[in-house]
Amino acid sequence: MTRQIIGISLVRNEDLYLRQIITNVAAFCDRIIILDNCSTDNTSQEIKHLKSFFPHVEAHRINDYRESHSYISAYAGTDTWAFGIDGDELYDPHGLERFRSELLLGKFDEHWTIFGNVVNCVELKLSEKKATGYLSPPSRSMTKLFNFGALVSWEGRYERFHGGNKQFRTGFDESQRYSLHEHTSWDASFFRCLHLCFVRRSSGELSGKLSRLQPDEKPNWLKRMDRLGIGWLFARIIQEKRSPWKDERYRRGALVTVDAAPFFPNLVY
C-alpha cells in the first residue's frame, strides 16, 4: 500500500472554527473522517458544507465518543499515518504541505508518534491576526499523529487514540516518540497548532472561562448524562468554572503573542 495520511476529527459543538480547521488540513490528508458526537449548534451544517467542498471528507454522527476509535483501528498494520484533528486545533497549512512530503518519503518511519509545536490560546484576535497563549514547551504538546505501520493491532471501545491495548510490531514500542516541539522553535516549525482550548468555539457557548471538559476528565455522572443526550443541560454550570486538568497541562510558562496569519490564509468560516 502507498503511504497515506488519514485524518480523523471528533467534534462536539464546534461550529465557529470547524470549517477553517478542516480546510487547513484538507491537502495534508488523503482521507478525512469527521465524527459528530451529538452536536446541538450548527456543527452539522458546517460538516455538510465541508463534505460538499472536499470529496475526500466523510462524516458520521455518533452517540458515544467511545465509538470513535473503531473508525481508525482497521488501519493498524498498514502504511498509514493517523492524524487526530479536534474542533479546537488550527494547523498551519503551508507547514503541513512540507511536512506531508517528508512523512510520505519515510523520513519519520522509525518513530511511533510525533509531537508538534503548540500555542494553547486564551485569546484569538482575528482583526489583528494575533493569538495569545502558552507555548509547548513548557506546556504539554497535544498533537495526535501516529505511525500505524508500527502496529499489529489497536482495538477497543474508547475515544480514538486514547486506549491502551496497542500491539506493536517487533522493533517498535511506546518510547519511540519524536518531540519535534522540543527541538524546533515555534516560528521555524512546520508542524504547529493553535490550540483553541480556552477560546469560545461554538455559537451556543457562553462567554467567560469556558471550561469545556474533555471526555476523560468528565465526572461519571456527567458521562451518563451525555449518553442519555442531556449532558448539554449542565454546560452553563461547567463553563463558569476553570478546569484544573487543563490548567495543569496547558497553562505552563509565560503568556506569549504570536502571528496567527499563517493559520488563516483565507478566511473560510
Secondary structure as the mmCIF struct_conf table of DSSP 4:
data_model
#
loop_
_struct_conf.conf_type_id
_struct_conf.id
_struct_conf.beg_label_comp_id
_struct_conf.beg_label_asym_id
_struct_conf.beg_label_seq_id
_struct_conf.end_label_comp_id
_struct_conf.end_label_asym_id
_struct_conf.end_label_seq_id
STRN STRN1 GLN A 4 VAL A 11
BEND BEND1 ARG A 12 ASN A 13
TURN_TY1_P TURN_TY1_P1 ASP A 15 TYR A 17
HELX_RH_AL_P HELX_RH_AL_P1 LEU A 18 ALA A 26
TURN_TY1_P TURN_TY1_P2 ALA A 27 PHE A 28
BEND BEND2 ASP A 30 ASP A 30
STRN STRN2 ARG A 31 ASP A 36
BEND BEND3 CYS A 38 CYS A 38
BEND BEND4 ASP A 41 ASN A 42
HELX_RH_AL_P HELX_RH_AL_P2 THR A 43 PHE A 53
TURN_TY1_P TURN_TY1_P3 PRO A 55 HIS A 56
STRN STRN3 VAL A 57 ARG A 61
BEND BEND5 ASN A 63 ASN A 63
HELX_RH_3T_P HELX_RH_3T_P1 TYR A 65 TYR A 71
TURN_TY1_P TURN_TY1_P4 ILE A 72 ILE A 72
HELX_RH_3T_P HELX_RH_3T_P2 SER A 73 TYR A 75
TURN_TY1_P TURN_TY1_P5 ALA A 76 GLY A 77
BEND BEND6 THR A 78 ASP A 79
STRN STRN4 THR A 80 GLY A 84
TURN_TY1_P TURN_TY1_P6 GLY A 87 ASP A 88
STRN STRN5 GLU A 89 TYR A 91
HELX_RH_AL_P HELX_RH_AL_P3 PRO A 93 LEU A 104
TURN_TY1_P TURN_TY1_P7 LEU A 105 GLU A 110
BEND BEND7 TRP A 112 TRP A 112
STRN STRN6 THR A 113 PHE A 115
STRN STRN7 ASN A 117 LYS A 125
TURN_TY1_P TURN_TY1_P8 LEU A 126 LYS A 129
STRN STRN8 LYS A 130 SER A 136
TURN_TY1_P TURN_TY1_P9 PRO A 137 PRO A 138
BEND BEND8 SER A 139 SER A 139
HELX_LH_PP_P HELX_LH_PP_P1 ARG A 140 SER A 141
STRN STRN9 LYS A 144 ASN A 147
HELX_RH_3T_P HELX_RH_3T_P3 PHE A 148 ALA A 150
STRN STRN10 LEU A 151 TRP A 154
BEND BEND9 ARG A 157 GLU A 159
TURN_TY1_P TURN_TY1_P10 ARG A 160 PHE A 161
BEND BEND10 GLY A 164 GLY A 164
STRN STRN11 LYS A 166 PHE A 168
HELX_LH_PP_P HELX_LH_PP_P2 ARG A 169 ARG A 169
TURN_TY1_P TURN_TY1_P11 THR A 170 GLY A 171
TURN_TY1_P TURN_TY1_P12 GLU A 174 SER A 175
STRN STRN12 ARG A 177 SER A 179
HELX_RH_3T_P HELX_RH_3T_P4 LEU A 180 GLU A 182
TURN_TY1_P TURN_TY1_P13 HIS A 183 HIS A 183
BEND BEND11 THR A 184 THR A 184
TURN_TY1_P TURN_TY1_P14 TRP A 186 ALA A 188
BEND BEND12 PHE A 190 PHE A 191
STRN STRN13 ARG A 192 HIS A 195
TURN_TY1_P TURN_TY1_P15 CYS A 197 PHE A 198
BEND BEND13 VAL A 199 VAL A 199
TURN_TY1_P TURN_TY1_P16 SER A 203 GLY A 204
HELX_LH_PP_P HELX_LH_PP_P3 GLU A 205 LEU A 206
BEND BEND14 SER A 207 LYS A 209
HELX_RH_3T_P HELX_RH_3T_P5 PRO A 215 GLU A 217
BEND BEND15 LYS A 218 LYS A 218
HELX_RH_AL_P HELX_RH_AL_P4 ASN A 220 ARG A 227
TURN_TY1_P TURN_TY1_P17 LEU A 228 GLY A 229
HELX_RH_3T_P HELX_RH_3T_P6 GLY A 231 PHE A 234
HELX_RH_AL_P HELX_RH_AL_P5 ALA A 235 GLN A 239
TURN_TY1_P TURN_TY1_P18 GLU A 240 GLU A 240
BEND BEND16 LYS A 241 LYS A 241
HELX_RH_AL_P HELX_RH_AL_P6 PRO A 244 TYR A 250
BEND BEND17 GLY A 253 GLY A 253
STRN STRN14 LEU A 255 ASP A 259
HELX_RH_3T_P HELX_RH_3T_P7 ALA A 261 PHE A 263
BEND BEND18 PRO A 265 ASN A 266
#
